[in-house]
Amino acid sequence: MMTIRIQRIFNTGINSNFTLIPVCDMKSGTDTKLSYKITRIYTMQIGIGYDVHRLVTGRQLILGGAVIPFEKGLLGHSDADVLVHAVCDALLGSVGLGDIGLHFPDSDPKYKDISSLELLAQTNALVRQKGFTIRNIDTIIFAEAPKIGPYRETMQMNLAHAVELSPGCINIKATTTEGLGVIGKGDGIGAMSVVLVS
Ligand code: MG
């Protein structure tokens, strides 16, 4: 008779891409021998990131690495690129590595005025060190002004370069908050990101 044993999967731990899988034989009329192999499985994990920075005079506005002509810029220890910060947090969250403040604290002078794209490249390296590959990045910018459309492609290319991903796997959206709240009043700009890694 045909004996079929169902494989049981033992996770070797969160964030691990490796799993112990029993190797089963299917033999007619005989007992099967069970052994184990370590095999790579392609788990998918998602992460979410959200950030808001205050708009002030005397600062350059940088979003997604694009320098955008505007009367105000975002305040922060780094270049305050709120879009890139949201992506960094989403990526770190997807692989269980905490948040951007943990890895790049604003109390550290070496991150003063640093390009956030550099932080994103370092975040990408951390994701890869965990054995994961970024599959796609979706984002949304919350801003009453300026218009984001003319800079969307530049942002997309900048992000793609930083995380070594095809630009087609990165999406950038923008919306206003219809004049509501601190963002609607023009006091700040926010961003959100969701990523998938496997
Ligand atoms: Mg930030």
Residues whose N, C-alpha, C, O or C-beta is under 5 A from the ligand:
A	BS01	MG	D51 H85
